[in-house]
Every structure is written in structure tokens, then in C-alpha cells.
Amino acid sequence: MPQSLGEWALPEEAAAILVALGAGLLVGVERERRMKADKVPAAAGVRTFAIVSLLGVLGALSHSYIVLAAVAFGVVVLTALSYHRTRDGDPGLTSEVALLATFLTGVLAASQPVLAAAAGVLIVVLLVTRGPLHTFAQAKLSDQELQDAVLLAAAAILVLPILPDHPVDPWNVVNPRLVWKLTVLIMLVDATGYVAQRLVGARAGLPLSGLLGGFVSSTAVVATMGKRAQAQPKVLSSAVAGAALSQVATVVQLALVLAISNMALLERLRWVLLAMGLTMAAYGALMIRATRGEPAPPPPSGRAFRLRTALIFATAFVLVMLLVAWLQRSFGPTWALGGVVIGGFADAHSTAASVGSLAAQGQLPPDLAAIAIGLIVTTNTLSKLGFARAGGGAYFLRLAPGLVLLVAAFWASWWFLA
């Protein structure tokens, strides 16, 4: 019970009923207007959808499985009869399925009203966007794009969960699930850029997808943007802008990693990281400006991503990690720092976290830890330069100066500010 007027709130049951009623009315209004616009008979309108949603929430609030099952059975039977009655004028099942979904939304409102409200809105969004969705599925989406979407879903949903989540090699460094996550990530970064181009055009889509993808793996962005620029020379500047902006994201990630592993080291390098981020943001903006003089490229077509590129990248990642493990095993713990720096070729963030942890434990002097971070940035940038070179000479010549400036910004600012 509320203790004062300021703390007054609806009882949970009343809130659940209102959410169910609102969802039912919202879906019902859309269905009734659609049926009127299509000039087909409507067996269920605003009142029916609202009542069905209320039946769901009231059945759930009764806390009786028998009552709820009986109400659900009645709704299913009446929905079937409704379709039998109207199928000659409207052979589709959308209204009937929406009616069942509205009933389930009402049931959900009894225990999770916020989720039920979101589900009701989502149902209406799907109903309202019927035209664009049909156009996309029938005219915009190619067979190859559909196959790529299925392949990406299978890789992420079917393959990933069944892989072992522990090292399987003699040096205990190669985690199959982690490696496959990287493979899926590369495919996803490439697909994101492809979709962004289709939605907002190559000029804006590639820089945006590059910036977002950089929060996951800027090296993957450099590789995939290079392949994109090689396949579509007209988007060269946009691809370089995306690759450059991905470095801004990786600087932010590096700061977050150091904040978790060693706050003192982050404090020491804060101006260095700021200089790196500003340098790459300026270079990315310069590349975006360069796109204004280029002819507008046509929307991309063909494959949303290339599995071969993802597999090659993941293989290189595994080989570098094995090399680091071999160095540590063969030459002892004194080579740990050298192995960590070499690990920068594969991933800057995990190796930077290792340095931060070593410094926090007192096993690495602060000055040497800062130098190690710079070496990791340098080796990781060299790795990116290699992937940029694989994207073709034009792509490499445009992106390489920015990557060199990134390394120069670290060492120059460290020398003067750290």
C-alpha cells in the first residue's frame, strides 16, 4: 500500500490490465483501418482485439491454469472460425495471427507489463510496415543476400554455441569459440557496411559502419573496408573514412581497457590517448570531405560479406597467438613482455589489458608499461597496414598516412606529455 500521495502508484493488477487494454486497442485500430482501406470484411476490429487482450491478462491474473487454458482454447477456436468465414475475401492470415499475438501480449502483461507494452508496439510496427517489408522481401532482397543472411545466422546461432569454450591447444591459448566469434564478427562488420550502404548510401554508410565496427575490431574494419574499396573503386574515400574512424573507436576501447586493468596507467596516458583519437577523427573527417568530389556510387549488390576474408583473418589471429605462446614457453617468463607486445599484431586491447595487469601487480615499472602500450599500438598498426595493403594500392596509399599519424601521435605526445 502506498504510504503517501507522493508515493501513490497503480496496483500491479490495474497496471497490467491497462497495458493489455492499450496494446489491444493499438493493434485493433491498425487492423480495422487496414481492412477498411483494403475493402475486405473484418471479423475482428478495435473492440475484439481489445477484449481478446483483456481475456489474456484476466486469465493470467486468475492464477488458474485451467481458466487460462480454457480462455486460450476459446480464442484459438474463434480465430479459426473467423478465418473460415472471411477467407474468400481475404485469404491472408495476418489478422488472425495478430489476434493470437494480442492475446499472448495480454497474458504477458500480467507478469511483465513493460515487455508486453513493447511487444504490442512491435506488433503494430510490423503491421504498419507491411508495404515496405513486402517490397524489401520481393523486390529489394536478392537471392545471394538472402543466402548470406542465412549463412551469418547459422554461423552465429548454430555453430557458435556448440564450439568448446576453452583452449584446445598444447599452449592453452586457442579458444575455438573465441576464434569463431572473431570470424562471425568480421562477417558482421562487412555485412553492416553493406546494409548501411543500401540504407543511406555509400558516402554516409561506410564511415558510420566503420566507426561502429571499430568498437568491436578496428583491424577487421580495415580488412573489410579494403575489400569493399577493391570491389567498388567509387567508394574508395568512404571506405578509407570508415577505416580511419574505426581507429577512433579503438582508442576509446583502449582507454576503457586501461580503466579496468590499471587506472593509474590510464591517468598517465590520458593526453596521449586524446591526441590519438583527435588525430584519427580529423583524418576521418578529411576523408569524408574527399567523398564530396566523387561521383555518387550505385547501391552495392552481390555478396554482403565474404566468408573467405573472415576465415583468413581468424587464421592469422590464431597463428599470432600460437607464436606468442611458443615464445613464452621456449624462452621463459622474461619474454612475457616481448610476447605481449608481439600479441599486438593480433589484438591491441587484450594485450594492453595484460600490460595493465602486470603493472598493477608491480611486475612492470610504470614507465616500461607506458612504453609497452606504445609498442602494442605500433605492432597493431603494422598489422593493420598489412591488411590495408591487401585492399589494393589505392586504398593503402589513402589509409597508410592516417595509420602512421596514429602511431606518431602516440610517441610524440608521450614524449612531451606523459
C-alpha positions as CSV (number, residue, x, y, z in Angstrom):
1,M,0.0,0.0,0.0
2,P,1.3,3.5,-0.8
3,Q,2.2,5.5,2.3
4,S,1.6,8.9,0.9
5,L,0.1,10.7,-2.1
6,G,3.6,11.3,-3.4
7,E,4.3,7.6,-3.4
8,W,0.9,6.7,-5.0
9,A,1.1,4.2,-7.8
10,L,-1.3,1.9,-9.6
11,P,-1.7,-1.6,-8.2
12,E,0.2,-4.1,-10.3
13,E,-3.0,-5.8,-11.5
14,A,-4.5,-2.5,-12.6
15,A,-1.3,-1.6,-14.5
16,A,-1.3,-5.0,-16.2
17,I,-4.9,-4.5,-17.3
18,L,-4.2,-1.0,-18.7
19,V,-1.2,-2.2,-20.6
20,A,-3.2,-5.1,-22.1
21,L,-6.0,-2.8,-23.0
22,G,-3.7,-0.3,-24.6
23,A,-2.0,-3.0,-26.7
24,G,-5.3,-4.4,-27.8
25,L,-6.7,-1.1,-28.8
26,L,-3.5,-0.1,-30.7
27,V,-3.5,-3.3,-32.7
28,G,-7.2,-3.2,-33.2
29,V,-7.2,0.3,-34.6
30,E,-4.5,-0.6,-37.1
31,R,-6.3,-3.7,-38.2
32,E,-9.7,-2.0,-38.6
33,R,-8.2,0.8,-40.7
34,R,-6.3,-1.7,-42.8
35,M,-9.4,-3.7,-43.5
36,K,-11.3,-0.6,-44.4
37,A,-8.5,0.6,-46.7
38,D,-8.3,-2.8,-48.4
39,K,-12.1,-3.1,-48.6
40,V,-12.2,-6.6,-47.2
41,P,-14.5,-7.8,-44.4
42,A,-13.1,-7.5,-40.9
43,A,-14.2,-10.2,-38.5
44,A,-12.2,-8.6,-35.7
45,G,-11.9,-4.8,-35.1
46,V,-10.9,-2.5,-32.3
47,R,-13.3,-3.9,-29.7
48,T,-12.5,-7.5,-30.5
49,F,-8.7,-7.0,-30.2
50,A,-9.1,-5.1,-27.0
51,I,-11.4,-7.7,-25.5
52,V,-9.1,-10.6,-26.5
53,S,-6.1,-8.8,-24.9
54,L,-8.2,-8.3,-21.8
55,L,-9.1,-12.0,-21.8
56,G,-5.4,-12.8,-21.8
57,V,-4.5,-10.6,-18.9
58,L,-7.5,-11.6,-16.8
59,G,-6.9,-15.3,-17.5
60,A,-3.3,-14.9,-16.3
61,L,-4.3,-12.8,-13.3
62,S,-6.7,-15.6,-12.2
63,H,-3.7,-17.7,-11.4
64,S,-5.6,-20.7,-12.6
65,Y,-4.0,-22.8,-15.4
66,I,-7.4,-24.3,-16.1
67,V,-9.0,-20.9,-16.6
68,L,-6.2,-19.6,-18.8
69,A,-6.1,-22.8,-20.9
70,A,-9.9,-22.6,-21.4
71,V,-9.7,-19.0,-22.5
72,A,-6.8,-19.7,-24.8
73,F,-8.7,-22.6,-26.4
74,G,-11.7,-20.4,-26.9
75,V,-9.6,-17.7,-28.6
76,V,-8.0,-20.2,-30.9
77,V,-11.4,-21.7,-31.9
78,L,-12.9,-18.3,-32.5
79,T,-9.9,-17.2,-34.5
80,A,-10.2,-20.3,-36.7
81,L,-13.9,-19.7,-37.2
82,S,-13.1,-16.1,-38.1
83,Y,-10.6,-17.2,-40.8
84,H,-13.1,-19.8,-42.2
85,R,-15.7,-17.0,-42.5
86,T,-13.5,-14.4,-44.2
87,R,-11.0,-16.4,-46.2
88,D,-12.9,-15.9,-49.5
89,G,-12.5,-12.2,-49.3
90,D,-9.1,-12.1,-47.5
91,P,-7.1,-15.3,-47.8
92,G,-4.3,-13.9,-45.7
93,L,-3.7,-14.9,-42.1
94,T,-2.3,-11.6,-40.8
95,S,-5.3,-10.5,-38.8
96,E,-5.8,-14.0,-37.2
97,V,-2.2,-14.3,-36.2
98,A,-2.3,-10.7,-34.9
99,L,-5.3,-11.7,-32.8
100,L,-3.4,-14.6,-31.2
101,A,-0.4,-12.4,-30.7
102,T,-2.5,-9.8,-29.0
103,F,-3.9,-12.5,-26.6
104,L,-0.4,-13.6,-25.7
105,T,0.5,-9.9,-25.1
106,G,-2.3,-9.7,-22.7
107,V,-1.1,-12.8,-20.9
108,L,2.4,-11.4,-20.7
109,A,1.1,-8.1,-19.3
110,A,0.1,-9.9,-16.1
111,S,3.8,-10.7,-15.2
112,Q,5.9,-8.4,-17.3
113,P,3.9,-5.3,-18.3
114,V,6.9,-3.3,-19.7
115,L,7.8,-6.2,-22.0
116,A,4.1,-6.6,-23.0
117,A,3.9,-2.9,-23.9
118,A,7.0,-3.3,-26.1
119,A,5.5,-6.4,-27.7
120,G,2.3,-4.6,-28.5
121,V,4.2,-1.7,-30.2
122,L,6.3,-4.1,-32.1
123,I,3.3,-5.9,-33.4
124,V,1.8,-2.7,-34.7
125,V,5.1,-1.7,-36.3
126,L,5.2,-4.9,-38.2
127,L,1.6,-4.4,-39.3
128,V,2.1,-0.8,-40.3
129,T,5.2,-1.5,-42.4
130,R,3.5,-4.2,-44.5
131,G,4.2,-2.4,-47.7
132,P,8.0,-1.7,-47.2
133,L,8.5,-5.2,-45.8
134,H,6.8,-6.8,-48.8
135,T,8.8,-4.6,-51.2
136,F,12.0,-5.4,-49.5
137,A,11.4,-9.2,-49.5
138,Q,10.1,-9.4,-53.0
139,A,12.0,-6.7,-54.9
140,K,14.9,-5.4,-52.9
141,L,16.4,-8.6,-51.4
142,S,18.4,-10.7,-53.8
143,D,18.8,-14.5,-53.6
144,Q,22.5,-14.0,-52.8
145,E,21.8,-11.6,-50.0
146,L,19.2,-14.0,-48.5
147,Q,21.8,-16.8,-48.6
148,D,24.4,-14.6,-46.9
149,A,21.9,-13.7,-44.2
150,V,21.1,-17.4,-43.6
151,L,24.9,-18.2,-43.5
152,L,25.6,-15.4,-41.0
153,A,22.7,-16.5,-38.8
154,A,23.8,-20.2,-38.9
155,A,27.4,-19.2,-38.1
156,A,26.2,-17.1,-35.1
157,I,23.3,-19.2,-33.8
158,L,24.0,-22.8,-34.8
159,V,27.8,-23.1,-34.9
160,L,29.0,-20.8,-32.2
161,P,27.1,-22.3,-29.2
162,I,28.4,-25.9,-29.9
163,L,32.1,-24.9,-30.0
164,P,34.2,-25.6,-26.9
165,D,34.7,-22.5,-24.8
166,H,38.2,-23.4,-23.5
167,P,41.7,-23.7,-25.0
168,V,42.3,-26.9,-27.0
169,D,46.0,-26.5,-28.0
170,P,49.1,-27.5,-26.0
171,W,49.8,-23.9,-25.1
172,N,46.3,-23.2,-23.8
173,V,45.7,-20.1,-25.9
174,V,43.4,-21.1,-28.8
175,N,39.8,-21.0,-27.7
176,P,37.6,-22.3,-30.6
177,R,34.6,-20.3,-29.5
178,L,36.6,-17.1,-29.3
179,V,38.1,-17.7,-32.7
180,W,34.7,-18.3,-34.2
181,K,33.3,-15.2,-32.5
182,L,36.1,-13.3,-34.3
183,T,35.1,-14.9,-37.6
184,V,31.4,-14.0,-37.1
185,L,32.4,-10.5,-36.1
186,I,34.3,-10.0,-39.4
187,M,31.3,-11.2,-41.4
188,L,29.0,-8.9,-39.3
189,V,31.3,-5.9,-39.8
190,D,31.3,-6.4,-43.6
191,A,27.5,-7.1,-43.6
192,T,26.9,-3.9,-41.5
193,G,28.8,-1.8,-44.1
194,Y,26.8,-3.4,-46.9
195,V,23.5,-2.8,-45.2
196,A,24.4,0.8,-44.3
197,Q,25.3,1.5,-47.9
198,R,22.0,0.1,-49.0
199,L,20.1,2.2,-46.5
200,V,21.9,5.6,-46.5
201,G,24.3,5.3,-49.4
202,A,28.0,4.5,-49.6
203,R,29.1,8.0,-48.7
204,A,27.5,8.0,-45.2
205,G,27.0,4.3,-44.7
206,L,30.7,3.2,-44.8
207,P,32.0,5.9,-42.4
208,L,29.2,5.2,-40.0
209,S,29.6,1.4,-40.1
210,G,33.4,1.8,-39.8
211,L,33.0,3.9,-36.6
212,L,30.6,1.4,-35.1
213,G,32.5,-1.6,-36.2
214,G,35.7,-0.2,-34.7
215,F,34.3,-0.7,-31.2
216,V,34.4,-4.5,-31.9
217,S,37.5,-4.8,-34.1
218,S,39.2,-1.9,-35.9
219,T,41.5,-4.4,-37.6
220,A,38.5,-6.3,-39.0
221,V,37.1,-2.9,-40.3
222,V,40.4,-2.1,-42.0
223,A,40.4,-5.5,-43.8
224,T,36.7,-5.4,-44.8
225,M,36.8,-1.8,-45.9
226,G,39.8,-2.7,-48.1
227,K,37.9,-5.5,-49.7
228,R,34.9,-3.2,-50.2
229,A,37.1,-0.5,-51.8
230,Q,38.8,-3.1,-54.1
231,A,35.4,-4.4,-55.3
232,Q,33.9,-0.9,-55.6
233,P,36.6,1.7,-56.5
234,K,34.0,4.5,-56.5
235,V,33.6,4.2,-52.7
236,L,37.4,4.4,-52.0
237,S,37.3,7.6,-49.9
238,S,34.2,6.5,-48.0
239,A,35.9,3.2,-47.2
240,V,39.1,4.9,-46.1
241,A,37.0,7.2,-43.9
242,G,35.3,4.2,-42.3
243,A,38.7,2.6,-41.6
244,A,40.1,5.8,-40.2
245,L,37.1,6.4,-37.9
246,S,37.3,2.8,-36.7
247,Q,40.7,3.8,-35.1
248,V,38.8,6.5,-33.0
249,A,36.7,3.7,-31.6
250,T,39.7,1.5,-30.9
251,V,41.3,4.4,-28.9
252,V,38.1,4.7,-26.8
253,Q,38.2,0.9,-26.2
254,L,41.9,1.1,-25.2
255,A,41.0,3.8,-22.7
256,L,38.2,1.6,-21.3
257,V,40.5,-1.4,-21.1
258,L,43.1,0.5,-19.2
259,A,40.4,1.9,-16.9
260,I,39.5,-1.6,-15.9
261,S,43.0,-3.1,-15.6
262,N,45.1,-0.1,-14.4
263,M,43.6,3.3,-13.7
264,A,46.9,4.8,-12.8
265,L,48.3,3.9,-16.2
266,L,45.2,5.4,-17.9
267,E,45.8,8.6,-15.9
268,R,49.4,8.6,-17.2
269,L,48.4,8.2,-20.8
270,R,45.1,10.2,-20.9
271,W,46.6,13.0,-23.0
272,V,48.3,10.6,-25.3
273,L,45.1,8.7,-26.0
274,L,43.3,12.0,-26.5
275,A,45.9,13.1,-29.1
276,M,45.5,9.7,-30.9
277,G,41.7,10.0,-31.0
278,L,41.7,13.6,-32.2
279,T,44.3,12.8,-34.9
280,M,42.2,9.9,-36.4
281,A,38.9,11.9,-36.1
282,A,40.5,14.7,-38.1
283,Y,41.9,12.3,-40.7
284,G,38.5,10.6,-41.0
285,A,36.8,13.9,-41.4
286,L,39.3,14.8,-44.2
287,M,38.4,11.6,-46.0
288,I,34.7,12.2,-45.6
289,R,35.2,15.6,-47.1
290,A,37.1,14.0,-50.0
291,T,33.9,12.0,-50.9
292,R,32.2,15.2,-52.0
293,G,34.2,15.3,-55.2
294,E,33.5,11.7,-56.1
295,P,30.5,10.7,-58.2
296,A,27.7,9.1,-56.2
297,P,28.3,5.3,-56.4
298,P,25.5,3.0,-57.2
299,P,23.9,0.9,-54.4
300,P,26.0,-2.2,-53.8
301,S,24.8,-5.6,-55.0
302,G,26.1,-9.1,-54.7
303,R,27.5,-10.6,-51.5
304,A,27.0,-8.8,-48.2
305,F,30.3,-10.4,-46.9
306,R,33.0,-12.8,-47.9
307,L,33.5,-15.8,-45.8
308,R,37.0,-16.4,-47.1
309,T,38.1,-13.0,-45.8
310,A,36.8,-13.8,-42.4
311,L,38.5,-17.2,-42.3
312,I,41.8,-15.8,-43.4
313,F,41.7,-13.1,-40.7
314,A,40.8,-15.6,-38.0
315,T,43.6,-17.9,-39.1
316,A,46.1,-15.1,-38.9
317,F,44.8,-14.3,-35.4
318,V,45.3,-17.9,-34.3
319,L,48.8,-18.1,-35.8
320,V,50.0,-15.0,-33.9
321,M,48.6,-16.2,-30.6
322,L,50.4,-19.5,-31.1
323,L,53.6,-17.7,-31.8
324,V,53.2,-15.6,-28.6
325,A,52.6,-18.8,-26.6
326,W,55.6,-20.5,-28.2
327,L,57.9,-17.6,-27.3
328,Q,56.8,-17.6,-23.7
329,R,57.1,-21.4,-23.4
330,S,60.5,-21.6,-25.1
331,F,62.3,-18.6,-23.6
332,G,60.7,-18.3,-20.2
333,P,58.7,-15.7,-18.3
334,T,61.3,-13.0,-19.0
335,W,60.0,-13.0,-22.6
336,A,56.4,-12.4,-21.4
337,L,56.6,-8.7,-22.2
338,G,58.0,-9.4,-25.6
339,G,55.3,-11.9,-26.3
340,V,52.6,-9.5,-25.1
341,V,54.0,-6.8,-27.5
342,I,54.0,-9.3,-30.4
343,G,50.5,-10.1,-29.4
344,G,49.6,-6.6,-30.5
345,F,49.8,-7.9,-34.1
346,A,46.6,-9.8,-33.3
347,D,44.7,-7.7,-30.8
348,A,45.7,-4.5,-29.1
349,H,43.1,-4.5,-26.4
350,S,43.7,-7.9,-24.8
351,T,47.5,-7.3,-24.8
352,A,47.1,-3.8,-23.3
353,A,45.0,-5.3,-20.6
354,S,47.8,-7.8,-19.9
355,V,50.3,-4.9,-19.6
356,G,47.9,-3.0,-17.3
357,S,47.5,-6.0,-15.0
358,L,51.3,-6.7,-14.9
359,A,51.9,-3.0,-14.0
360,A,49.1,-3.0,-11.4
361,Q,50.7,-6.1,-9.8
362,G,54.1,-4.4,-9.6
363,Q,55.7,-6.8,-12.1
364,L,56.2,-4.0,-14.6
365,P,57.5,-0.5,-13.9
366,P,55.1,2.3,-14.9
367,D,57.5,3.8,-17.4
368,L,58.0,0.5,-19.1
369,A,54.3,-0.2,-19.1
370,A,53.7,3.0,-20.9
371,I,56.3,2.1,-23.5
372,A,54.8,-1.4,-23.8
373,I,51.4,0.2,-24.6
374,G,53.1,2.3,-27.3
375,L,54.8,-0.8,-28.7
376,I,51.4,-2.6,-28.8
377,V,49.9,0.3,-30.7
378,T,52.8,0.2,-33.1
379,T,52.7,-3.5,-33.8
380,N,48.9,-3.5,-34.1
381,T,49.1,-0.6,-36.6
382,L,51.7,-2.6,-38.6
383,S,49.2,-5.4,-38.7
384,K,46.5,-3.0,-40.0
385,L,48.9,-1.7,-42.6
386,G,49.3,-5.3,-43.8
387,F,45.6,-5.7,-44.1
388,A,45.3,-2.3,-45.8
389,R,47.9,-3.4,-48.4
390,A,45.7,-6.4,-49.2
391,G,42.9,-4.0,-50.0
392,G,44.8,-2.6,-53.0
393,G,47.3,0.1,-53.7
394,A,44.9,3.0,-53.9
395,Y,43.3,2.0,-50.5
396,F,46.7,1.5,-48.9
397,L,48.0,4.9,-50.1
398,R,45.0,6.7,-48.7
399,L,44.8,5.0,-45.4
400,A,48.5,4.4,-44.6
401,P,49.3,8.1,-43.8
402,G,46.5,8.1,-41.2
403,L,47.7,5.0,-39.5
404,V,51.3,6.3,-39.5
405,L,49.9,9.6,-37.9
406,L,48.2,7.5,-35.3
407,V,51.5,5.9,-34.2
408,A,53.3,9.3,-34.4
409,A,50.6,10.9,-32.3
410,F,51.2,8.3,-29.5
411,W,55.0,8.6,-29.4
412,A,55.1,12.4,-29.9
413,S,52.5,13.1,-27.2
414,W,54.1,10.5,-24.9
415,W,57.4,12.2,-25.2
416,F,56.1,15.7,-24.5
417,L,53.1,15.0,-22.2
418,A,53.4,11.6,-20.4
